[in-house]
């Protein structure tokens, strides 16, 4: 039943969103991997003492990949629910959603390379 009280309704929405994010992280292998990578690059950010701007861009990239992957997972689950058997058009829709994840991941990879390549190179030059 919908709660029309503004604050209580928003708090319930946050709880549902947190619950959905938790379900994604514990049930979807692609999210598990991407979440782990997000944690590792966050640790790398502290290790390499990245700038505030680099933190902003890195955080945005992590959120972009996880968010798009979540939407992709929802699209796949809806498509499988509506049409459990293989269907060419459903396959096309799922491929497009996966392609969006690919673009987000490729963007995040480029951002990671731009942030960390010079720092890793400098680290090896100092040793």
Backbone as a printed PyTorch tensor [residue, N CA C, xyz], in Angstrom:
tensor([[[  0.8390,  -1.1690,   0.0000],
         [  0.0000,   0.0000,   0.0000],
         [  0.8920,   1.2430,   0.0000]],

        [[  0.5340,   2.2140,  -0.8240],
         [  1.3380,   3.4220,  -0.9660],
         [  1.1480,   4.3430,   0.2320]],

        [[  2.2710,   4.8710,   0.7310],
         [  2.2380,   5.8050,   1.8440],
         [  2.3350,   7.2130,   1.2770]],

        [[  1.3080,   8.0280,   1.4970],
         [  1.2620,   9.3660,   0.9160],
         [  1.9740,  10.4160,   1.7560]],

        [[  2.4590,  10.0490,   2.9240],
         [  3.2110,  11.0130,   3.7270],
         [  4.6010,  11.1570,   3.1180]],

        [[  5.0050,  12.3900,   2.9020],
         [  6.2150,  12.6630,   2.1340],
         [  7.4590,  12.0310,   2.7510]],

        [[  7.7940,  12.3530,   3.9810],
         [  9.0400,  11.8800,   4.5820],
         [  9.0210,  10.3610,   4.7430]],

        [[  7.9530,   9.8330,   5.2870],
         [  7.8790,   8.3900,   5.4920],
         [  7.9240,   7.6540,   4.1560]],

        [[  7.2630,   8.1890,   3.1480],
         [  7.2880,   7.5790,   1.8130],
         [  8.6840,   7.5710,   1.2150]],

        [[  9.4250,   8.6690,   1.3920],
         [ 10.7900,   8.7450,   0.8660],
         [ 11.7040,   7.7840,   1.6050]],

        [[ 11.5300,   7.6830,   2.9190],
         [ 12.3550,   6.7470,   3.6890],
         [ 12.0980,   5.3100,   3.2490]],

        [[ 10.8410,   4.9660,   2.9920],
         [ 10.5220,   3.6260,   2.4960],
         [ 11.1790,   3.4020,   1.1410]],

        [[ 11.1890,   4.4180,   0.2900],
         [ 11.8300,   4.3060,  -1.0260],
         [ 13.3190,   4.0240,  -0.8890]],

        [[ 13.9620,   4.6910,   0.0520],
         [ 15.3910,   4.4720,   0.2840],
         [ 15.6260,   3.0500,   0.7740]],

        [[ 14.7720,   2.5580,   1.6460],
         [ 14.9050,   1.1860,   2.1490],
         [ 14.7580,   0.1970,   0.9960]],

        [[ 13.7630,   0.4160,   0.1230],
         [ 13.5760,  -0.4690,  -1.0300],
         [ 14.7870,  -0.4130,  -1.9640]],

        [[ 15.3140,   0.7860,  -2.1800],
         [ 16.4810,   0.9350,  -3.0480],
         [ 17.6960,   0.2210,  -2.4560]],

        [[ 17.9070,   0.3720,  -1.1590],
         [ 19.0140,  -0.3120,  -0.4990],
         [ 18.8410,  -1.8230,  -0.6020]],

        [[ 17.6210,  -2.2900,  -0.3950],
         [ 17.3320,  -3.7200,  -0.4940],
         [ 17.6180,  -4.2260,  -1.9140]],

        [[ 17.2410,  -3.4480,  -2.9250],
         [ 17.5170,  -3.8240,  -4.3170],
         [ 19.0050,  -3.8540,  -4.6090]],

        [[ 19.7380,  -2.8730,  -4.1040],
         [ 21.1900,  -2.8480,  -4.3040],
         [ 21.8340,  -4.0560,  -3.6340]],

        [[ 21.3630,  -4.3970,  -2.4370],
         [ 21.8780,  -5.5680,  -1.7230],
         [ 21.6100,  -6.8390,  -2.5240]],

        [[ 20.3810,  -6.9820,  -3.0490],
         [ 20.0430,  -8.1510,  -3.8660],
         [ 20.9630,  -8.2450,  -5.0850]],

        [[ 21.2280,  -7.1090,  -5.7250],
         [ 22.1270,  -7.1060,  -6.8770],
         [ 23.5060,  -7.6280,  -6.4980]],

        [[ 24.0470,  -7.1110,  -5.4100],
         [ 25.4200,  -7.4560,  -5.0180],
         [ 25.5460,  -8.9160,  -4.5860]],

        [[ 24.5050,  -9.4680,  -3.9620],
         [ 24.6440, -10.8480,  -3.4690],
         [ 24.1740, -11.9080,  -4.4610]],

        [[ 23.4610, -11.5020,  -5.5360],
         [ 22.9210, -12.5170,  -6.4450],
         [ 23.4800, -12.4630,  -7.8660]],

        [[ 23.9910, -11.3370,  -8.2940],
         [ 24.4180, -11.1800,  -9.6900],
         [ 25.9360, -11.1790,  -9.7910]],

        [[ 26.4720, -12.1680, -10.4980],
         [ 27.9300, -12.3220, -10.5880],
         [ 28.6130, -11.1210, -11.2280]],

        [[ 28.0140, -10.5430, -12.2550],
         [ 28.6530,  -9.3860, -12.8960],
         [ 28.7420,  -8.2050, -11.9320]],

        [[ 27.7040,  -7.9950, -11.1410],
         [ 27.7390,  -6.9200, -10.1410],
         [ 28.7660,  -7.2370,  -9.0590]],

        [[ 28.8460,  -8.5030,  -8.6460],
         [ 29.8430,  -8.8900,  -7.6350],
         [ 31.2490,  -8.5220,  -8.1110]],

        [[ 31.5380,  -8.8350,  -9.3580],
         [ 32.8610,  -8.5420,  -9.9190],
         [ 33.0780,  -7.0380, -10.0000]],

        [[ 32.0940,  -6.3280, -10.5340],
         [ 32.2410,  -4.8780, -10.6940],
         [ 32.2930,  -4.1650,  -9.3430]],

        [[ 31.5320,  -4.6440,  -8.3760],
         [ 31.5610,  -4.0830,  -7.0290],
         [ 32.9370,  -4.2940,  -6.4010]],

        [[ 33.4910,  -5.4850,  -6.5860],
         [ 34.8300,  -5.7940,  -6.0750],
         [ 35.8780,  -4.8920,  -6.7310]],

        [[ 35.7730,  -4.7250,  -8.0350],
         [ 36.6980,  -3.8210,  -8.7320],
         [ 36.5570,  -2.4050,  -8.1820]],

        [[ 35.3220,  -1.9780,  -7.9290],
         [ 35.0920,  -0.6570,  -7.3450],
         [ 35.7670,  -0.5020,  -5.9930]],

        [[ 35.6880,  -1.5300,  -5.1630],
         [ 36.3550,  -1.5060,  -3.8570],
         [ 37.8750,  -1.4480,  -4.0310]],

        [[ 38.3940,  -2.2430,  -4.9790],
         [ 39.8510,  -2.2660,  -5.2030],
         [ 40.3760,  -0.9190,  -5.7010]],

        [[ 39.6610,  -0.2840,  -6.6220],
         [ 40.1480,   1.0180,  -7.0990],
         [ 39.9600,   2.0940,  -6.0340]],

        [[ 38.9850,   1.9130,  -5.1540],
         [ 38.8460,   2.8440,  -4.0310],
         [ 40.0470,   2.7080,  -3.0930]],

        [[ 40.4370,   1.4860,  -2.8110],
         [ 41.6480,   1.2590,  -1.9960],
         [ 42.8670,   1.8430,  -2.7020]],

        [[ 42.9480,   1.6380,  -4.0230],
         [ 44.0670,   2.2090,  -4.8010],
         [ 44.0680,   3.7290,  -4.7040]],

        [[ 42.8790,   4.3370,  -4.6760],
         [ 42.7890,   5.7920,  -4.5450],
         [ 43.4110,   6.2870,  -3.2620]],

        [[ 43.1800,   5.5650,  -2.1640],
         [ 43.8130,   5.9360,  -0.8970],
         [ 45.3220,   5.6830,  -0.9460]],

        [[ 45.7290,   4.5670,  -1.5330],
         [ 47.1490,   4.2330,  -1.6250],
         [ 47.9130,   5.2830,  -2.4250]],

        [[ 47.3400,   5.6830,  -3.5730],
         [ 48.0330,   6.6360,  -4.4490],
         [ 47.7030,   8.0940,  -4.1280]],

        [[ 46.8520,   8.3060,  -3.1210],
         [ 46.4850,   9.6720,  -2.7030],
         [ 46.0050,  10.5070,  -3.9020]],

        [[ 44.9870,   9.9980,  -4.5790],
         [ 44.4770,  10.7110,  -5.7500],
         [ 43.8220,  12.0270,  -5.3210]],

        [[ 43.7410,  12.9590,  -6.2490],
         [ 43.2060,  14.2860,  -5.9600],
         [ 41.6880,  14.2360,  -5.7830]],

        [[ 41.1330,  15.3290,  -5.2860],
         [ 39.6790,  15.4180,  -5.1030],
         [ 38.9560,  15.2670,  -6.4340]],

        [[ 39.4890,  15.8670,  -7.4730],
         [ 38.8820,  15.7410,  -8.8000],
         [ 38.9250,  14.2950,  -9.2840]],

        [[ 40.0580,  13.6370,  -9.0660],
         [ 40.1670,  12.2250,  -9.4470],
         [ 39.1850,  11.3640,  -8.6580]],

        [[ 38.9910,  11.6920,  -7.3710],
         [ 38.0050,  10.9630,  -6.5620],
         [ 36.6060,  11.1380,  -7.1390]],

        [[ 36.2790,  12.3590,  -7.5100],
         [ 34.9500,  12.6220,  -8.0760],
         [ 34.7250,  11.8210,  -9.3530]],

        [[ 35.7050,  11.8550, -10.2260],
         [ 35.5720,  11.1550, -11.5080],
         [ 35.5470,   9.6410, -11.2890]],

        [[ 36.4020,   9.1440, -10.4110],
         [ 36.4340,   7.7080, -10.1330],
         [ 35.1070,   7.2470,  -9.5230]],

        [[ 34.5900,   8.0020,  -8.5740],
         [ 33.3210,   7.6460,  -7.9430],
         [ 32.1870,   7.6630,  -8.9540]],

        [[ 32.1840,   8.6500,  -9.8180],
         [ 31.1730,   8.7190, -10.8710],
         [ 31.2750,   7.5160, -11.8080]],

        [[ 32.4870,   7.1220, -12.1530],
         [ 32.6850,   5.9730, -13.0430],
         [ 32.1960,   4.6760, -12.3870]],

        [[ 32.5080,   4.4990, -11.1120],
         [ 32.0500,   3.3030, -10.4010],
         [ 30.5250,   3.2830, -10.3450]],

        [[ 29.9400,   4.3990,  -9.9830],
         [ 28.4800,   4.4920,  -9.9250],
         [ 27.8310,   4.2820, -11.2770]],

        [[ 28.4500,   4.7970, -12.3170],
         [ 27.9240,   4.6280, -13.6720],
         [ 27.8730,   3.1520, -14.0520]],

        [[ 28.9670,   2.4520, -13.8370],
         [ 29.0200,   1.0310, -14.2070],
         [ 28.0210,   0.2190, -13.3850]],

        [[ 28.0050,   0.4190, -12.0720],
         [ 27.0860,  -0.3450, -11.2270],
         [ 25.6310,  -0.0090, -11.5370]],

        [[ 25.3570,   1.2600, -11.7830],
         [ 23.9900,   1.6660, -12.1010],
         [ 23.4990,   1.0990, -13.4240]],

        [[ 24.3210,   1.2000, -14.4460],
         [ 23.9410,   0.6630, -15.7570],
         [ 23.8280,  -0.8560, -15.6940]],

        [[ 24.7130,  -1.5070, -14.9540],
         [ 24.6220,  -2.9590, -14.7980],
         [ 23.3310,  -3.3420, -14.0820]],

        [[ 22.9200,  -2.5460, -13.1040],
         [ 21.6560,  -2.7980, -12.4190],
         [ 20.4650,  -2.6730, -13.3610]],

        [[ 20.4710,  -1.6530, -14.1980],
         [ 19.4000,  -1.4820, -15.1910],
         [ 19.4240,  -2.6460, -16.1870]],

        [[ 20.6110,  -3.0450, -16.6170],
         [ 20.7430,  -4.1780, -17.5330],
         [ 20.1610,  -5.4470, -16.9140]],

        [[ 20.4730,  -5.6770, -15.6570],
         [ 19.9540,  -6.8620, -14.9660],
         [ 18.4310,  -6.8120, -14.8890]],

        [[ 17.8950,  -5.6400, -14.5820],
         [ 16.4280,  -5.5070, -14.5130],
         [ 15.7910,  -5.7730, -15.8740]],

        [[ 16.3910,  -5.2500, -16.9360],
         [ 15.8780,  -5.4930, -18.2900],
         [ 15.9050,  -6.9780, -18.6060]],

        [[ 17.0060,  -7.6450, -18.2790],
         [ 17.1120,  -9.0800, -18.5420],
         [ 16.0670,  -9.8700, -17.7550]],

        [[ 15.8600,  -9.5270, -16.4800],
         [ 14.8890, -10.2330, -15.6500],
         [ 13.4650, -10.0270, -16.1810]],

        [[ 13.1390,  -8.8030, -16.5740],
         [ 11.8080,  -8.5250, -17.1370],
         [ 11.6170,  -9.2850, -18.4380]],

        [[ 12.6290,  -9.2440, -19.3030],
         [ 12.5390,  -9.9350, -20.5930],
         [ 12.3590, -11.4320, -20.4020]],

        [[ 13.1100, -12.0110, -19.4710],
         [ 12.9910, -13.4510, -19.2060],
         [ 11.6300, -13.7960, -18.5950]],

        [[ 11.0870, -12.8980, -17.7990],
         [  9.7750, -13.1230, -17.1930],
         [  8.6750, -13.0730, -18.2570]],

        [[  8.7700, -12.0920, -19.1420],
         [  7.7490, -11.9240, -20.1770],
         [  7.8160, -13.0320, -21.2200]],

        [[  9.0400, -13.3860, -21.5980],
         [  9.2030, -14.3830, -22.6640],
         [ 10.3500, -15.3210, -22.2950]],

        [[ 10.0640, -16.3710, -21.4940],
         [ 11.1370, -17.2580, -21.0010],
         [ 11.9010, -17.9920, -22.1040]],

        [[ 11.2460, -18.3180, -23.1930],
         [ 11.9350, -18.9990, -24.2840],
         [ 12.7180, -17.9670, -25.1100]],

        [[ 13.7040, -18.4940, -25.8490],
         [ 14.4840, -17.5920, -26.7010],
         [ 13.5860, -16.9520, -27.7450]],

        [[ 13.7720, -15.6540, -27.9080],
         [ 13.0750, -14.9190, -28.9600],
         [ 14.0530, -13.9030, -29.5210]],

        [[ 14.0990, -13.7970, -30.8190],
         [ 15.0790, -12.9290, -31.4800],
         [ 14.9830, -11.4810, -31.0020]],

        [[ 13.7880, -10.9510, -30.8730],
         [ 13.6290,  -9.5490, -30.4530],
         [ 14.0360,  -9.3560, -28.9910]],

        [[ 13.7170, -10.3360, -28.1340],
         [ 14.1430, -10.2660, -26.7360],
         [ 15.6670, -10.3170, -26.6690]],

        [[ 16.2620, -11.2010, -27.4600],
         [ 17.7240, -11.2890, -27.5200],
         [ 18.3450,  -9.9740, -27.9600]],

        [[ 17.7270,  -9.3240, -28.9290],
         [ 18.2090,  -8.0240, -29.4250],
         [ 18.1650,  -6.9800, -28.3010]],

        [[ 17.0470,  -6.9410, -27.5670],
         [ 16.8950,  -5.9930, -26.4600],
         [ 17.9550,  -6.2440, -25.3890]],

        [[ 18.1650,  -7.5080, -25.0470],
         [ 19.1570,  -7.8510, -24.0240],
         [ 20.5720,  -7.5190, -24.4900]],

        [[ 20.8520,  -7.7110, -25.7750],
         [ 22.1720,  -7.3560, -26.3170],
         [ 22.4100,  -5.8500, -26.2390]],

        [[ 21.3860,  -5.0680, -26.5350],
         [ 21.5220,  -3.6070, -26.4530],
         [ 21.8040,  -3.1740, -25.0140]],

        [[ 21.0700,  -3.7580, -24.0570],
         [ 21.2970,  -3.4270, -22.6450],
         [ 22.7190,  -3.8120, -22.2220]],

        [[ 23.1850,  -4.9760, -22.6730],
         [ 24.5570,  -5.3930, -22.3670],
         [ 25.5670,  -4.4560, -23.0330]],

        [[ 25.2440,  -3.9800, -24.2100],
         [ 26.1160,  -3.0190, -24.8950],
         [ 26.2600,  -1.7320, -24.1060]],

        [[ 25.1810,  -1.2920, -23.4650],
         [ 25.2510,  -0.0880, -22.6230],
         [ 26.2160,  -0.3010, -21.4590]],

        [[ 26.1820,  -1.4860, -20.8730],
         [ 27.1160,  -1.8150, -19.7930],
         [ 28.5510,  -1.7980, -20.3320]],

        [[ 28.7270,  -2.3380, -21.5270],
         [ 30.0560,  -2.3580, -22.1430],
         [ 30.6030,  -0.9390, -22.3010]],

        [[ 29.7630,  -0.0180, -22.8020],
         [ 30.2090,   1.3740, -22.9560],
         [ 30.5810,   1.9920, -21.6110]],

        [[ 29.7670,   1.7360, -20.5830],
         [ 30.0620,   2.2790, -19.2550],
         [ 31.3570,   1.6920, -18.7030]],

        [[ 31.5340,   0.3830, -18.8570],
         [ 32.7450,  -0.2710, -18.3500],
         [ 33.9820,   0.2020, -19.1110]],

        [[ 33.8630,   0.3620, -20.4150],
         [ 34.9810,   0.8470, -21.2150],
         [ 35.3560,   2.2730, -20.8030]],

        [[ 34.3530,   3.0930, -20.5480],
         [ 34.6000,   4.4580, -20.0750],
         [ 35.3080,   4.4330, -18.7210]],

        [[ 34.8280,   3.5800, -17.8130],
         [ 35.4550,   3.4680, -16.4880],
         [ 36.8990,   2.9740, -16.6000]],

        [[ 37.1310,   2.0310, -17.4990],
         [ 38.4940,   1.5310, -17.7130],
         [ 39.4060,   2.6540, -18.1990]],

        [[ 38.9370,   3.4440, -19.1430],
         [ 39.7380,   4.5790, -19.6460],
         [ 40.0240,   5.5810, -18.5340]],

        [[ 39.0210,   5.8530, -17.7080],
         [ 39.2150,   6.7630, -16.5780],
         [ 40.2500,   6.1860, -15.6230]],

        [[ 40.1350,   4.9020, -15.3160],
         [ 41.1010,   4.2520, -14.4260],
         [ 42.5180,   4.3270, -14.9740]],

        [[ 42.6600,   4.0940, -16.2690],
         [ 43.9880,   4.1790, -16.8960],
         [ 44.5290,   5.6000, -16.8040]],

        [[ 43.6830,   6.5890, -17.0830],
         [ 44.1380,   7.9920, -17.0310],
         [ 44.5380,   8.4010, -15.6200]],

        [[ 43.8380,   7.8900, -14.6180],
         [ 44.1690,   8.2530, -13.2360],
         [ 45.4030,   7.4960, -12.7420]],

        [[ 45.4390,   6.1750, -12.9840],
         [ 46.4450,   5.3430, -12.3220],
         [ 47.6960,   5.0490, -13.1330]],

        [[ 47.6430,   5.0910, -14.4390],
         [ 48.8400,   4.7820, -15.2300],
         [ 50.0220,   5.6790, -14.8570]],

        [[ 49.8380,   7.0120, -14.7970],
         [ 50.9890,   7.8540, -14.4240],
         [ 51.4920,   7.5650, -13.0030]],

        [[ 50.5700,   7.2450, -12.1020],
         [ 50.9650,   6.9900, -10.7230],
         [ 51.7190,   5.6730, -10.5960]],

        [[ 51.2680,   4.6460, -11.3020],
         [ 51.9420,   3.3530, -11.2780],
         [ 53.3080,   3.4790, -11.9610]],

        [[ 53.3640,   4.1920, -13.0610],
         [ 54.6220,   4.4120, -13.7680],
         [ 55.6240,   5.1150, -12.8560]],

        [[ 55.1710,   6.1410, -12.1510],
         [ 56.0370,   6.8700, -11.2280],
         [ 56.5130,   5.9800, -10.0790]],

        [[ 55.6080,   5.1290,  -9.5980],
         [ 55.9670,   4.1990,  -8.5220],
         [ 57.0910,   3.2740,  -8.9490]],

        [[ 57.0310,   2.7570, -10.1800],
         [ 58.0720,   1.8430, -10.6710],
         [ 59.3710,   2.5960, -10.9820]],

        [[ 59.2910,   3.8710, -11.3330],
         [ 60.4930,   4.6420, -11.6150],
         [ 61.2450,   4.9640, -10.3190]],

        [[ 60.4950,   5.0690,  -9.2060],
         [ 61.1280,   5.3890,  -7.9260],
         [ 61.8400,   4.1690,  -7.3390]],

        [[ 61.4490,   2.9890,  -7.7460],
         [ 62.0670,   1.7630,  -7.1890],
         [ 63.2240,   1.2970,  -8.0020]]])
